[in-house]
Amino acid sequence: MAVRRVVPVLRTDAAQRNREFYDLLGFEEVMDLGWITTLASPSTPAAQVSLMTADRTAPVTPDMSVEVDDVDAAYAVMRDSGAEIVHPLQDEEWGVRRFFVRDPDGRVINVLSHR
């Protein structure tokens, strides 16, 4: 299993103001689902930040996303380790397969692969 990218998820009630702020730093929109917008560096596309009001299909809003090449293997490792699975492994309508797991300090990590 390999990590492809790590993206901080910033919770916000002021998504447009935050988008404008990150635009000033050179980020450009690469995804907008209404409740989550992801911005990326044009020169380094894996350098990203996500702005989220609340996760639409999960019980909690994650603190960060970790994209892996094999989400099923990552899920098995986390489950077998006894880590707290906060949101079960499932396919989402926007093209990802994901689950949420809580880290030792209580942060919620969205672990995903694109389908």
PyMOL commands that set and color helices and strands:
alter all, ss='L'
color gray80, all
select helices_A, chain A and resi 15-24+71-81
alter helices_A, ss='H'
color red, helices_A
select strands_A, chain A and resi 3-11+28-32+36-40+48-52+64-68+85-91+96-102+108-114
alter strands_A, ss='S'
color yellow, strands_A
deselect
rebuild
show_as cartoon
